[in-house]
Amino acid sequence: MTMAEPTTDSLRLDLPYLLGVYAAVNAVRDAYLLVDGPQCVSFKAEHIAGKHDWRSSLLDCAGFHRVVMTGTTFDSVAFSREQTITDLLRRIAGRDDAGVVLVSCLTMCGLTGVQYDRLSRPLERETGKPFLPIRCDSLEEDWLDGYAAVCAAAVRAAALPGRRRRKGAVALTGYLFDRNEGDHAANLAELERMLAGLSLDLVAAFPSGGAYADLGRAAEASAVISLPYAREAGRTLARRLGVPLVETGLPFGLESSTRWLRAVAGPFGRKAAAERFLLRETRAALTPLERAVGEVFLNRRLLYAGDPYLFEGFCEIAALLGCAIDSAAVFSRPGRLGPRARALGPAVLEQPEELAWLRVVEAQPPRDLCVCNNVGWQALGEGAGPVMEFGFPSHFFHSLAPRPFLGFRGFLHFADRMAEHLMAARMRAGARGS
């Protein structure tokens, strides 16, 4: 792996810690967030509501937003504002649709030593609502850290009623539910279908767009399955329940989905069921691609820019379809790419600066397809090649109908999207040539 060479006049391509916090709040429909900071903290919610997620409820046309700010500025940060914070928290918790209240801040406000947990504890007793202080690490960490911090805090504080453990019942943590559209609903449905193929029952997935109290259903689980976006949350939940923890990779692509199913099946003694399921699903996923590989995919040159946890699966998908990846960047702090991803892909820029990434892009001829999130797309420059927007954030691609990208069915849907973009690019090239 390589780090981008630093420059003095370009921005670092990454997403901020607080945006990850917002994404997690967006994934819990009755969660409210108070951020101690100036008015600009509210504007960050607009990167999700109305842009990335057409079904987001973070912002409200009547002004009852689920992201609230204190209005603290550089002029007022040195003065006491505890009463203002307490009053706002009380008003938020008093809303009938508030199931959980989170409290965070910008670094400048956190440095003044306000004890947000001390302010919220009396309000918990007063309102009966849970309050979750979210640490402020916005200068040192990125959006994935912010998302994971919310998930971990939610699991630590969740009410887990004393229910009888059910054999074969599992809870799922660490899924990146970054919007309430059809792609993520379909992803969770596909994971549930894969678990059902092993005779396992998914009793709780967090976060998944539901209410905070839904996490209580995990009390029935006899094991916890942890995806990579919130490892601490998975470990905490398994420890609180006293059940085994199964940490897996992300089932993105045919090979990753196969590894995921076997990893889950092993601890439950479902290996035979897994092999039967794999035989059926692999055939169903590959049969429609028999002609398309030669017609559409073979020898196509690709570029990837986006989520680090999706990169490994993307490399395997590209290799399976006969494509080659010649350039890649992941927009997160270094250290999230595992050895398999390092072995499969080209040299990857981690958390690159914009000009360093642009130099890499322009050093190669135009690609047949650039698979990027919106950050990567905006940083490509002209002449990089046709773009398929994918990942968080996506401002121009939305999923109105169920369209998974994880699991076996998700692999076929993702390949279908790639084929559509490659064929459209071929058609445009043919039109220009004529």
C-alpha positions as CSV (number, residue, x, y, z in Angstrom):
1,M,0.0,0.0,0.0
2,T,1.2,3.5,-0.6
3,M,0.4,6.9,0.9
4,A,-0.1,9.8,-1.4
5,E,2.7,12.3,-1.4
6,P,1.7,15.3,0.5
7,T,1.3,18.6,-1.3
8,T,0.8,22.1,0.1
9,D,-2.1,23.2,-2.1
10,S,-4.7,20.4,-2.3
11,L,-7.4,19.0,0.0
12,R,-7.2,15.5,1.6
13,L,-9.8,13.3,0.0
14,D,-11.7,11.8,2.9
15,L,-15.0,12.3,4.7
16,P,-15.1,13.9,8.2
17,Y,-15.8,12.1,11.4
18,L,-19.1,14.0,12.0
19,L,-20.5,12.9,8.7
20,G,-20.1,9.3,9.8
21,V,-22.0,10.1,13.0
22,Y,-24.8,11.6,10.9
23,A,-24.9,8.5,8.7
24,A,-25.4,6.3,11.8
25,V,-28.1,8.6,13.2
26,N,-29.8,8.5,9.8
27,A,-29.8,4.7,10.1
28,V,-31.9,4.8,13.3
29,R,-35.2,6.4,12.6
30,D,-36.0,7.7,16.1
31,A,-32.4,8.9,16.9
32,Y,-31.8,12.6,17.5
33,L,-28.4,14.2,17.6
34,L,-27.3,17.4,19.4
35,V,-24.0,18.8,18.2
36,D,-22.3,21.5,20.3
37,G,-21.0,23.8,17.5
38,P,-21.9,26.6,15.1
39,Q,-24.6,26.6,12.6
40,C,-22.5,24.9,9.9
41,V,-22.8,21.5,11.7
42,S,-26.4,21.4,10.5
43,F,-25.4,21.9,6.9
44,K,-23.4,18.7,6.9
45,A,-26.7,16.8,7.2
46,E,-27.6,18.1,3.7
47,H,-24.8,15.8,2.3
48,I,-27.1,12.9,3.3
49,A,-30.6,14.1,3.4
50,G,-31.8,14.9,-0.1
51,K,-28.4,14.1,-1.8
52,H,-27.2,10.7,-0.8
53,D,-30.5,9.4,0.7
54,W,-33.8,10.4,-0.9
55,R,-35.7,8.7,2.0
56,S,-33.7,10.4,4.8
57,S,-35.6,11.9,7.7
58,L,-32.6,13.8,9.2
59,L,-34.1,17.1,8.0
60,D,-37.7,18.1,8.3
61,C,-39.6,20.7,6.2
62,A,-41.3,22.0,9.4
63,G,-37.9,22.6,11.1
64,F,-38.0,19.6,13.5
65,H,-34.6,18.3,12.3
66,R,-33.1,15.2,13.9
67,V,-29.7,17.0,13.8
68,V,-29.7,20.0,16.1
69,M,-26.9,22.4,16.9
70,T,-26.2,24.7,19.9
71,G,-25.0,27.6,17.8
72,T,-21.7,27.9,19.7
73,T,-19.3,30.1,17.9
74,F,-15.6,31.2,18.4
75,D,-17.0,34.2,20.1
76,S,-19.1,32.3,22.6
77,V,-17.2,29.1,23.1
78,A,-15.3,30.4,26.2
79,F,-18.5,31.2,28.1
80,S,-20.7,28.8,30.0
81,R,-23.3,27.2,27.9
82,E,-24.4,24.3,30.0
83,Q,-27.9,25.7,30.6
84,T,-28.4,26.1,26.8
85,I,-27.2,22.5,26.2
86,T,-29.5,21.2,28.9
87,D,-32.5,23.0,27.7
88,L,-32.0,21.8,24.1
89,L,-31.5,18.2,25.3
90,R,-34.7,18.4,27.3
91,R,-36.7,19.7,24.4
92,I,-35.3,17.0,22.1
93,A,-36.0,14.2,24.6
94,G,-39.5,15.6,25.0
95,R,-40.5,14.8,21.4
96,D,-42.7,11.7,21.1
97,D,-40.7,10.4,18.2
98,A,-37.4,10.6,20.0
99,G,-36.2,7.1,21.0
100,V,-32.6,7.9,21.8
101,V,-30.7,11.2,22.0
102,L,-27.0,11.5,21.1
103,V,-24.7,14.3,22.1
104,S,-21.5,15.2,20.3
105,C,-19.4,18.4,19.6
106,L,-16.9,20.0,17.4
107,T,-13.3,19.8,18.7
108,M,-13.2,23.5,19.6
109,C,-16.2,22.9,21.9
110,G,-14.9,19.7,23.4
111,L,-11.6,21.4,24.4
112,T,-13.5,23.7,26.8
113,G,-14.2,20.7,29.1
114,V,-18.0,20.6,29.0
115,Q,-19.1,17.2,30.5
116,Y,-21.9,16.3,28.2
117,D,-22.5,13.0,30.1
118,R,-22.9,14.8,33.4
119,L,-25.5,17.1,31.8
120,S,-27.5,14.2,30.3
121,R,-27.6,11.8,33.2
122,P,-30.3,13.7,35.1
123,L,-32.3,14.1,31.9
124,E,-32.3,10.3,31.5
125,R,-33.9,9.9,34.9
126,E,-36.3,12.8,34.1
127,T,-37.4,11.7,30.6
128,G,-36.8,8.0,30.6
129,K,-35.0,8.4,27.3
130,P,-31.4,7.0,26.8
131,F,-28.7,9.6,26.1
132,L,-25.5,8.6,24.3
133,P,-22.5,10.9,24.5
134,I,-20.4,10.4,21.3
135,R,-16.7,11.2,21.7
136,C,-15.2,14.0,19.7
137,D,-12.3,12.8,17.6
138,S,-13.1,14.8,14.5
139,L,-9.5,16.0,13.9
140,E,-7.8,12.6,14.2
141,E,-10.4,10.1,12.8
142,D,-12.7,9.9,9.8
143,W,-16.3,9.1,8.8
144,L,-15.9,5.3,9.4
145,D,-14.7,6.0,12.9
146,G,-17.7,8.3,13.5
147,Y,-20.1,5.6,12.3
148,A,-18.5,2.9,14.4
149,A,-18.5,5.2,17.5
150,V,-22.3,5.6,17.3
151,C,-22.8,1.9,16.8
152,A,-20.6,1.0,19.8
153,A,-22.3,3.6,22.1
154,A,-25.8,2.4,21.0
155,V,-24.9,-1.2,21.9
156,R,-23.4,-0.3,25.2
157,A,-26.5,1.5,26.3
158,A,-29.2,-0.7,24.7
159,A,-31.8,-2.3,26.9
160,L,-31.5,-6.1,26.4
161,P,-34.5,-7.6,28.0
162,G,-34.2,-11.0,29.6
163,R,-35.4,-13.3,26.8
164,R,-34.7,-16.9,26.3
165,R,-31.9,-17.6,23.8
166,R,-33.2,-19.3,20.7
167,K,-31.0,-21.9,19.0
168,G,-30.1,-20.8,15.5
169,A,-31.1,-17.1,16.2
170,V,-28.4,-14.6,15.3
171,A,-27.8,-10.8,15.6
172,L,-25.9,-8.8,13.0
173,T,-23.8,-5.8,13.8
174,G,-21.5,-3.6,11.8
175,Y,-23.5,-3.2,8.6
176,L,-23.1,0.2,6.9
177,F,-26.7,1.2,6.5
178,D,-25.9,4.6,4.9
179,R,-29.3,5.2,3.4
180,N,-32.9,4.1,3.6
181,E,-33.2,3.3,-0.1
182,G,-33.8,0.0,-1.9
183,D,-30.2,-1.1,-2.2
184,H,-29.6,-1.3,1.5
185,A,-33.0,-2.8,2.3
186,A,-32.3,-5.4,-0.3
187,N,-28.8,-6.1,1.1
188,L,-30.2,-6.9,4.5
189,A,-32.9,-9.1,2.9
190,E,-30.2,-11.0,1.0
191,L,-28.1,-11.5,4.1
192,E,-31.2,-12.8,5.9
193,R,-31.9,-15.1,3.0
194,M,-28.4,-16.5,3.1
195,L,-28.7,-17.1,6.8
196,A,-32.0,-18.8,6.3
197,G,-30.2,-21.1,3.8
198,L,-28.2,-22.3,6.9
199,S,-31.4,-22.6,9.0
200,L,-30.4,-19.5,10.9
201,D,-32.8,-16.8,12.0
202,L,-31.8,-13.2,11.8
203,V,-33.6,-11.7,14.9
204,A,-31.8,-8.3,14.9
205,A,-29.7,-6.2,12.5
206,F,-28.2,-3.0,13.8
207,P,-28.3,-0.4,12.4
208,S,-30.9,-1.2,9.8
209,G,-33.2,1.8,9.5
210,G,-35.5,0.7,12.4
211,A,-36.1,2.1,15.8
212,Y,-33.4,2.1,18.6
213,A,-35.5,-0.3,20.7
214,D,-35.4,-2.9,17.9
215,L,-31.9,-3.6,19.1
216,G,-33.5,-5.3,22.1
217,R,-34.5,-8.2,19.9
218,A,-30.8,-9.3,19.9
219,A,-31.4,-10.7,23.4
220,E,-32.8,-13.8,21.7
221,A,-29.6,-14.4,19.7
222,S,-27.4,-17.3,20.4
223,A,-24.5,-15.7,18.5
224,V,-23.5,-12.3,17.1
225,I,-22.2,-11.9,13.5
226,S,-20.0,-8.8,13.1
227,L,-19.3,-7.0,9.8
228,P,-16.3,-4.7,9.6
229,Y,-17.9,-1.3,9.9
230,A,-18.4,-1.5,13.7
231,R,-16.2,-4.2,15.2
232,E,-16.4,-2.8,18.8
233,A,-20.2,-2.9,18.6
234,G,-20.1,-6.6,17.8
235,R,-17.7,-7.4,20.6
236,T,-19.7,-5.4,23.1
237,L,-23.0,-7.0,22.1
238,A,-21.6,-10.6,22.2
239,R,-20.0,-9.9,25.6
240,R,-23.2,-8.4,27.1
241,L,-25.2,-11.4,25.8
242,G,-22.6,-14.0,26.8
243,V,-22.8,-15.6,23.3
244,P,-20.2,-16.4,20.7
245,L,-18.9,-13.7,18.2
246,V,-18.3,-14.5,14.6
247,E,-16.3,-11.7,12.9
248,T,-16.5,-11.9,9.1
249,G,-15.5,-9.9,6.1
250,L,-18.0,-8.2,3.8
251,P,-19.9,-10.5,1.4
252,F,-19.3,-8.3,-1.6
253,G,-18.8,-10.4,-4.7
254,L,-19.1,-14.2,-5.4
255,E,-15.9,-15.2,-3.7
256,S,-16.4,-13.0,-0.6
257,S,-19.9,-14.2,-0.3
258,T,-18.7,-17.8,-0.4
259,R,-16.2,-17.1,2.3
260,W,-18.8,-15.3,4.4
261,L,-21.3,-18.2,4.2
262,R,-18.7,-20.7,5.2
263,A,-17.4,-18.5,8.0
264,V,-20.9,-18.3,9.5
265,A,-21.7,-21.9,8.9
266,G,-18.7,-23.4,10.7
267,P,-19.5,-22.4,14.3
268,F,-23.1,-23.5,13.9
269,G,-22.3,-26.9,12.5
270,R,-24.0,-26.0,9.2
271,K,-21.1,-26.9,6.8
272,A,-23.1,-29.4,4.7
273,A,-26.0,-26.9,4.4
274,A,-23.6,-24.2,3.3
275,E,-22.1,-26.3,0.5
276,R,-25.6,-27.2,-0.8
277,F,-26.6,-23.5,-0.7
278,L,-23.3,-22.5,-2.4
279,L,-23.7,-25.0,-5.2
280,R,-27.2,-23.7,-6.0
281,E,-26.4,-20.0,-5.6
282,T,-23.1,-20.0,-7.5
283,R,-24.8,-21.6,-10.5
284,A,-27.6,-19.1,-10.4
285,A,-25.2,-16.2,-10.2
286,L,-22.8,-17.3,-13.0
287,T,-25.2,-18.7,-15.6
288,P,-26.5,-15.3,-16.7
289,L,-22.9,-14.1,-17.1
290,E,-21.7,-16.8,-19.5
291,R,-22.0,-14.7,-22.6
292,A,-21.6,-11.3,-21.0
293,V,-18.0,-12.0,-19.9
294,G,-16.7,-12.3,-23.4
295,E,-19.0,-9.7,-24.9
296,V,-18.8,-7.0,-22.2
297,F,-16.2,-7.5,-19.5
298,L,-13.1,-9.2,-20.9
299,N,-9.9,-7.1,-20.8
300,R,-11.7,-4.0,-19.6
301,R,-9.6,-1.5,-17.6
302,L,-11.1,-0.3,-14.4
303,L,-10.5,2.4,-11.7
304,Y,-11.7,2.2,-8.2
305,A,-12.1,5.0,-5.6
306,G,-14.2,4.8,-2.5
307,D,-14.8,2.6,0.6
308,P,-11.9,0.5,1.8
309,Y,-14.0,-2.4,2.9
310,L,-15.5,-2.8,-0.5
311,F,-12.2,-2.8,-2.3
312,E,-11.3,-6.5,-1.7
313,G,-14.6,-7.7,-3.1
314,F,-14.3,-5.4,-6.0
315,C,-10.9,-6.8,-6.9
316,E,-12.3,-10.3,-6.9
317,I,-15.3,-9.3,-9.0
318,A,-13.0,-7.6,-11.6
319,A,-10.8,-10.7,-11.8
320,L,-13.7,-13.1,-12.1
321,L,-15.2,-11.0,-15.0
322,G,-11.9,-10.7,-16.8
323,C,-11.2,-7.1,-16.0
324,A,-8.1,-5.4,-14.8
325,I,-7.8,-2.6,-12.2
326,D,-5.0,-0.2,-12.9
327,S,-5.6,2.6,-10.3
328,A,-7.3,2.7,-6.9
329,A,-7.8,5.0,-4.0
330,V,-9.6,4.5,-0.7
331,F,-11.0,7.5,1.2
332,S,-10.3,6.6,4.8
333,R,-7.3,6.7,7.2
334,P,-4.6,4.1,6.5
335,G,-4.7,0.7,8.0
336,R,-8.1,-0.6,7.0
337,L,-7.0,-2.6,4.0
338,G,-6.3,-6.3,4.8
339,P,-3.6,-8.5,3.3
340,R,-5.9,-10.1,0.8
341,A,-6.9,-6.7,-0.6
342,R,-3.2,-5.7,-0.8
343,A,-2.4,-8.9,-2.7
344,L,-5.3,-8.6,-5.1
345,G,-5.2,-5.0,-6.2
346,P,-2.8,-2.5,-7.6
347,A,-0.9,-0.1,-5.4
348,V,-3.6,1.8,-3.5
349,L,-3.6,5.4,-2.4
350,E,-5.0,5.7,1.1
351,Q,-6.5,9.0,2.2
352,P,-4.9,10.7,-0.8
353,E,-4.7,14.4,-1.4
354,E,-6.6,15.6,-4.4
355,L,-3.7,16.6,-6.6
356,A,-1.8,13.4,-5.8
357,W,-4.8,11.3,-6.8
358,L,-5.3,13.4,-10.0
359,R,-1.7,12.8,-11.0
360,V,-2.3,9.0,-10.7
361,V,-5.5,9.2,-12.7
362,E,-3.9,11.3,-15.5
363,A,-0.8,9.1,-15.8
364,Q,-2.9,6.4,-17.5
365,P,-5.1,6.5,-20.6
366,P,-8.9,6.8,-20.1
367,R,-10.3,3.7,-18.4
368,D,-13.2,1.7,-19.7
369,L,-15.0,2.3,-16.4
370,C,-14.3,4.2,-13.2
371,V,-16.2,2.9,-10.2
372,C,-16.3,5.7,-7.7
373,N,-18.2,7.2,-4.9
374,N,-19.1,10.9,-5.3
375,V,-15.9,12.1,-3.7
376,G,-13.8,10.0,-6.2
377,W,-16.0,11.1,-9.1
378,Q,-15.5,14.8,-8.3
379,A,-11.8,14.4,-8.0
380,L,-11.3,12.5,-11.3
381,G,-10.9,15.4,-13.6
382,E,-11.8,15.2,-17.3
383,G,-10.8,12.3,-19.6
384,A,-10.6,9.6,-16.9
385,G,-13.3,7.6,-18.6
386,P,-17.0,6.8,-17.9
387,V,-18.1,6.7,-14.3
388,M,-20.4,4.3,-12.4
389,E,-21.2,6.0,-9.0
390,F,-21.1,3.5,-6.2
391,G,-20.8,3.7,-2.4
392,F,-21.1,6.4,0.2
393,P,-21.8,9.1,-0.8
394,S,-23.7,8.7,-4.1
395,H,-25.4,11.9,-5.2
396,F,-26.6,10.8,-8.6
397,F,-27.3,7.1,-8.3
398,H,-30.3,6.1,-6.2
399,S,-32.2,2.9,-5.7
400,L,-35.9,3.3,-5.7
401,A,-36.5,-0.5,-6.0
402,P,-34.7,-3.4,-4.2
403,R,-31.3,-3.7,-5.8
404,P,-28.7,-5.4,-3.6
405,F,-25.0,-5.4,-4.1
406,L,-24.1,-7.8,-1.3
407,G,-24.4,-11.6,-1.3
408,F,-25.0,-13.8,-4.3
409,R,-27.9,-11.9,-5.7
410,G,-26.1,-8.7,-5.1
411,F,-23.1,-9.9,-7.1
412,L,-25.4,-10.3,-10.1
413,H,-27.0,-7.0,-9.7
414,F,-23.6,-5.3,-9.4
415,A,-22.3,-7.0,-12.5
416,D,-25.5,-6.0,-14.3
417,R,-24.8,-2.3,-13.4
418,M,-21.3,-2.6,-14.6
419,A,-22.4,-4.2,-17.9
420,E,-24.9,-1.4,-18.4
421,H,-22.3,1.3,-18.0
422,L,-19.8,-0.5,-20.2
423,M,-22.3,-1.1,-23.0
424,A,-23.4,2.5,-22.8
425,A,-19.8,3.7,-23.1
426,R,-19.3,1.4,-26.1
427,M,-22.4,2.8,-27.7
428,R,-21.2,6.4,-27.2
429,A,-17.8,5.6,-28.6
430,G,-19.4,4.0,-31.6
431,A,-21.6,7.0,-32.2
432,R,-18.5,9.3,-32.1
433,G,-16.6,7.1,-34.4
434,S,-19.3,7.1,-37.0
